[in-house]
């Protein structure tokens, strides 16, 4: 089963409060505009060839329990990336483990990224097995597309 299918099934089947809140928000806001139910949306997102969006990226972060750092073409030095938390129990906190890096051609395409150096400057947080990546760490690093 592909990651895409696993994320879709996770979104449809997990009864975690955070996901249920996300579902309610989707149904009250996006579903009205898109004319798609939560189930229709995730059935469609589970199909190969469907382009993902920020909702799918957030669900992937929760599924993988990893933060996702997104560098966009609209990034600025003050805001070099968007942080998508993989911590489903506390969405304001970072998750344990190294973040995934994505590039985003704003509102068009996502691309996985690899840092030039695997020696990222990380700052330890209270839990010794957790790290956070700061804007100073990523802001000055160049990345290239994973081809």
Secondary structure, DSSP 4 states (H G I P E B T S, - for coil): --HHHHHHHHHHH---HHHHHHHHHHHHTHHHHH---HHHHHHHHTSTTPPP-HHHHHHHHHHHT--EEEEETT--STT--EEE---TT-TTSPPSSPPEEEEEETTTEEEEEEES-S----EE-SSTT-EE--HHHHHT--EEE--
